[in-house]
């Protein structure tokens, strides 16, 4: 298992921002994860997947103008 730091920014808040955020968080929570209490858009996840696989999985719930950062911790 690897540990990754994941951070995101949902840009251009639209009328459906709350729904988009909820759907993204639900996607993220399919992984074993810990939230950083001081940083709303940062999670640490544990998975057997690669960084590219995590990135692709999470991007399913993002718009093209949103930002996502996934990095494996060593």
Beta strands, then each sheet from edge to edge (+ up, - down):
strand 1: 2-9
strand 2: 32-35
strand 3: 42-47
strand 4: 67-73
sheet 1: 2+ 3- 1+ 4-
end
